[in-house]
Amino acid sequence: MTVQFDAATLRYNDAGLVPAIAQDVHSGEVLMMAWMNAEAVRQTLETGRVTYWSRSRNAFWIKGETSGNVQELVSLRVDCDRDCLLMQVRQKGPACHTGRRTCFYTEVQDGVEVVLMEPE
């Protein structure tokens, strides 16, 4: 079954945002989670460059626009409740603003948070 995608049919929170998870298309590694509004979803699909909504800057944020660590969209998936997105991306450079490959670089082990990777 196929239907025309309409970003307006997504279930946004009270701020008009939906969580968007970026996953490396080759390794399957979860790189990061950020927020998108309907316009960011539209721009991402139109350009192929992942565009988020920055809550701190209250502005669009095209991943890699200033850092060069670009996320190229390969596919966009919508979860069953239509309230979360999964994007498979080609990541160029680190995804995390800390310089690490992924934002999920710590793990809780026996109640202790352990750093799993250093910045690239």
Secondary structure by P-SEA (a helix, b strand, c coil): ccccccccccccccccbbbbbbbccccccccccccccaaaaaaaaacccbbbbbccccccccccccccbbbbbccccccccccbbbbbcccccccccccccccccccccccccccccccc
